[in-house]
C-alpha cells in the first residue's frame, strides 16, 4: 500500500525534534523515542498481537521520521510478533535514504534468514540489520552467513549480566558502527525502560508519541514507566484522526 502524502504542517512541527547534522554527542547517538498508543496508554491489544492504532497520515509521518535518522531500533518482542520490514517508504522530495535496522536480541531468539527483513534486503528495498546479542550466546550459522552476504552483522555486547549498563553499551556500539542518530520504536519493554532510565541521566533527546482515538482495554500492552517523568518543550499536532505529542525529557544536555 502506498503512503498518503505527508501533511505539510507536520514538517515545521517536527523539525525542532529531529537530529541535527552538526550535532555530535559523546559516546552515543541522538535518540528519538517514538510509538503509537491508545487513549489508555496501550501499544497493543494483548502481548504479541499486531494492533492498528494510528491513521494512514501518521504512518506516513513515521516513514518521514525514519528518513531523518541513521538507524531504527526495535526489540526482539516486536520482531517476533510483527516480522517488521523496518525500511523507509518515504520518497517525497526525492528522498532515497533508508535507515539501518537495529534489533535488540540478547538471547539470539530471531531466525533472521527466514525473516521478511531479509527478503526486503534481497529485493533492494532496505538495508540488512545490525543485531545486538549477548557475547555468550550461540548464533545460527545461516543467520551469520546471510548477514555477512548482505552487509549486516551481529554485534556482541555484555547484555545479560550487566543490565544496569546495557544502554551505555548499546548506544556506544551504535556510534562506533556509524549510527549518529537512532529512532527507537519499541516495544513496551524498551519504551518503559528508556522512560525510566533515571531523572539525572535521561538518554532520550526527542519523544514523539502518536495517540489514536481508541481504548484497547486492560488486557493491552501498557506504556507505564516505573517512575515519574516530566516533559519539556511540549507541542501538539492534530490530524484527521490522531494527535501527535512532541517533547523533550529534561536532562543536563539540551538541544538549544
C-alpha positions as CSV (number, residue, x, y, z in Angstrom):
1,X,0.0,0.0,0.0
2,X,1.4,3.4,-1.0
3,X,1.7,6.1,1.7
4,X,-0.6,9.1,1.9
5,X,1.2,12.5,1.2
6,X,2.8,13.9,4.3
7,X,0.6,16.7,5.7
8,X,2.6,19.9,5.1
9,X,2.1,21.2,8.6
10,X,4.0,18.2,10.1
11,X,7.3,19.3,8.6
12,X,7.8,22.5,10.6
13,X,6.1,20.9,13.6
14,X,8.6,18.0,13.8
15,X,11.7,20.0,12.8
16,X,12.8,21.1,16.3
17,X,12.7,17.5,17.5
18,X,14.8,16.0,14.7
19,X,18.6,15.2,14.8
20,X,20.8,17.9,13.5
21,X,23.6,17.1,11.1
22,X,26.1,19.3,13.1
23,X,25.2,17.8,16.5
24,X,27.7,15.3,17.7
25,X,27.1,13.7,21.2
26,X,29.9,11.9,23.1
27,X,29.7,8.1,23.1
28,X,26.1,7.9,21.9
29,X,23.8,8.8,19.1
30,X,20.9,11.3,19.1
31,X,17.9,9.2,20.4
32,X,14.3,9.7,19.3
33,X,11.8,7.5,21.1
34,X,8.6,7.2,19.1
35,X,5.5,5.0,19.2
36,X,1.7,4.9,18.7
37,X,-0.6,4.4,21.7
38,X,-4.3,4.2,22.5
39,X,-6.0,6.6,24.9
40,X,-5.5,4.2,27.7
41,X,-1.7,4.1,27.1
42,X,-1.6,0.7,25.3
43,X,0.5,-0.1,22.3
44,X,-1.1,-3.4,21.5
45,X,-4.4,-5.1,22.4
46,X,-2.5,-8.0,24.0
47,X,1.0,-9.3,24.1
48,X,2.2,-10.5,20.7
49,X,-0.8,-9.1,18.8
50,X,-0.5,-6.7,15.8
51,X,-2.8,-3.8,16.6
52,X,-3.8,-0.9,14.4
53,X,-3.9,2.3,16.3
54,X,-2.8,5.2,14.1
55,X,-4.2,6.8,10.9
56,X,-2.5,6.4,7.5
57,X,-1.3,10.0,7.6
58,X,0.6,9.4,10.8
59,X,2.0,6.2,9.3
60,X,3.5,8.5,6.6
61,X,4.9,10.6,9.4
62,X,6.7,7.5,10.8
63,X,8.3,6.9,7.5
64,X,9.3,10.5,7.2
65,X,10.9,10.3,10.7
66,X,12.8,7.2,9.6
67,X,14.2,9.1,6.6
68,X,15.7,11.6,9.1
69,X,17.7,9.0,11.2
70,X,20.7,6.8,10.6
71,X,19.1,3.8,12.4
72,X,15.8,2.4,13.5
73,X,15.7,0.1,16.6
74,X,13.2,-2.4,17.9
75,X,13.3,-5.1,20.5
76,X,13.0,-8.8,19.9
77,X,9.4,-8.9,21.1
78,X,8.4,-6.6,18.4
79,X,10.3,-8.6,15.8
80,X,8.8,-12.0,16.8
81,X,5.3,-10.6,17.0
82,X,5.3,-8.5,13.8
83,X,8.1,-9.7,11.5
84,X,8.6,-6.0,10.5
85,X,10.1,-4.6,7.3
86,X,11.9,-1.8,9.2
87,X,12.6,0.2,6.0
88,X,11.7,3.7,4.8
89,X,9.0,4.2,2.1
90,X,9.0,8.0,2.3
91,X,10.0,9.1,-1.2
92,X,8.7,12.7,-1.3
93,X,11.2,15.5,-2.2
94,X,13.4,12.8,-3.8
95,X,14.3,11.0,-0.6
96,X,16.2,7.8,-1.1
97,X,17.6,7.4,2.4
98,X,16.8,4.2,4.3
99,X,17.9,3.8,8.0
100,X,19.9,0.8,9.2
101,X,17.6,-1.6,11.1
102,X,18.8,-2.5,14.6
103,X,17.3,-5.3,16.6
104,X,18.0,-5.8,20.3
105,X,18.0,-9.6,20.7
106,X,20.2,-10.5,23.7
107,X,19.4,-14.3,23.6
108,X,19.6,-14.6,19.8
109,X,16.0,-15.8,19.5
110,X,15.4,-14.5,16.0
111,X,15.9,-16.6,12.9
112,X,16.9,-13.8,10.6
113,X,17.5,-15.6,7.3
114,X,13.8,-16.6,7.2
115,X,12.5,-13.1,8.0
116,X,10.7,-10.5,5.9
117,X,13.5,-8.1,6.6
118,X,16.0,-10.4,4.9
119,X,13.7,-10.6,1.9
120,X,13.4,-6.8,1.9
121,X,17.2,-6.6,1.5
122,X,17.1,-9.1,-1.3
123,X,14.6,-7.1,-3.4
124,X,16.5,-3.9,-2.8
125,X,14.0,-2.1,-0.5
126,X,16.1,-1.7,2.6
127,X,19.3,-2.4,4.5
128,X,20.3,-5.6,6.4
129,X,20.2,-5.2,10.2
130,X,22.7,-4.9,13.0
131,X,21.6,-7.4,15.5
132,X,22.7,-6.8,19.1
133,X,23.3,-10.0,21.0
134,X,24.9,-11.1,24.2
135,X,28.6,-12.0,23.9
136,X,27.9,-15.5,25.3
137,X,25.1,-16.8,23.0
138,X,25.4,-19.2,20.2
139,X,24.5,-17.8,16.8
140,X,22.6,-19.6,13.9
141,X,25.3,-20.2,11.2
142,X,22.8,-19.5,8.4
143,X,22.0,-16.1,10.0
144,X,25.7,-15.3,10.3
145,X,26.3,-16.2,6.7
146,X,23.2,-14.3,5.4
147,X,24.1,-11.2,7.3
148,X,27.7,-11.3,6.0
149,X,26.4,-11.5,2.4
150,X,24.0,-8.7,3.0
151,X,26.4,-6.3,4.7
152,X,24.7,-6.6,8.1
153,X,26.2,-8.1,11.2
154,X,25.8,-9.3,14.8
155,X,27.2,-7.0,17.4
156,X,28.2,-8.9,20.6
157,X,27.8,-7.0,23.9
158,X,27.7,-7.9,27.6
159,X,23.9,-7.5,27.8
160,X,22.8,-10.3,30.1
161,X,25.0,-9.9,33.2
162,X,25.1,-6.1,33.1
163,X,21.5,-5.0,32.8
164,X,22.1,-1.6,34.6
165,X,24.7,-0.6,32.0
166,X,23.0,-2.1,28.9
167,X,22.1,1.2,27.3
168,X,25.6,2.6,27.8
169,X,27.0,-0.4,25.9
170,X,24.3,-0.3,23.2
171,X,24.5,3.4,22.4
172,X,28.3,3.5,22.3
173,X,28.3,0.4,20.0
174,X,25.9,2.2,17.6
175,X,28.1,5.3,17.4
176,X,31.2,3.0,16.9
177,X,29.3,1.5,13.9
178,X,28.4,4.8,12.3
179,X,24.9,5.3,13.7
180,X,24.8,9.0,14.8
181,X,21.0,9.1,15.2
182,X,18.6,6.4,16.1
183,X,14.8,6.2,16.1
184,X,13.6,3.7,18.7
185,X,10.1,2.3,18.1
186,X,9.6,-0.2,20.8
187,X,8.3,-2.5,22.1
188,X,6.9,-1.8,25.5
189,X,9.9,-3.2,27.5
190,X,12.3,-0.9,25.7
191,X,9.9,2.1,25.9
192,X,9.3,1.7,29.6
193,X,13.0,1.1,30.3
194,X,14.1,4.2,28.4
195,X,11.4,6.4,30.1
196,X,12.5,5.0,33.5
197,X,16.3,5.3,32.9
198,X,16.8,7.9,35.6
199,X,15.9,11.5,36.2
200,X,19.5,12.6,36.3
201,X,20.6,10.7,33.2
202,X,17.8,10.5,30.6
203,X,19.1,9.5,27.2
204,X,16.0,10.4,25.2
205,X,16.6,13.6,23.1
206,X,13.1,13.6,21.5
207,X,9.9,11.9,22.4
208,X,7.2,11.7,19.6
209,X,4.0,9.9,20.5
210,X,1.0,9.3,18.3
211,X,-2.3,9.0,20.2
212,X,-5.1,7.2,18.4
213,X,-8.8,7.6,19.3
214,X,-9.3,4.1,20.7
215,X,-9.3,2.3,24.1
216,X,-7.6,-1.1,24.0
217,X,-8.6,-2.3,27.4
218,X,-6.8,-3.7,30.5
219,X,-5.5,-6.8,28.6
220,X,-3.4,-4.5,26.4
221,X,0.3,-3.9,26.5
222,X,0.9,-0.8,28.6
223,X,3.4,2.0,28.4
224,X,3.9,2.9,32.1
225,X,7.4,3.8,33.3
226,X,8.4,2.9,36.8
227,X,8.8,6.4,38.0
228,X,7.5,10.0,37.4
229,X,8.6,11.6,34.1
230,X,8.3,15.3,33.4
231,X,8.3,16.5,29.8
232,X,9.5,19.8,28.4
233,X,9.2,21.7,25.1
234,X,5.8,20.1,24.6
235,X,3.9,20.7,21.4
236,X,0.7,19.0,19.9
237,X,-0.4,18.4,16.4
238,X,-3.9,17.2,15.4
239,X,-4.6,15.4,12.1
240,X,-7.7,13.7,10.5
241,X,-7.8,11.2,13.4
242,X,-4.7,11.2,15.6
243,X,-2.9,13.6,17.8
244,X,0.8,13.7,18.0
245,X,2.8,14.8,21.1
246,X,6.4,16.0,20.6
247,X,8.5,16.8,23.7
248,X,11.9,16.5,25.2
249,X,12.9,14.9,28.5
250,X,14.7,17.2,31.0
251,X,18.4,16.4,31.5
252,X,21.8,18.0,31.6
253,X,22.2,18.0,27.8
254,X,19.9,20.5,26.0
255,X,19.3,20.8,22.3
256,X,19.5,24.6,22.3
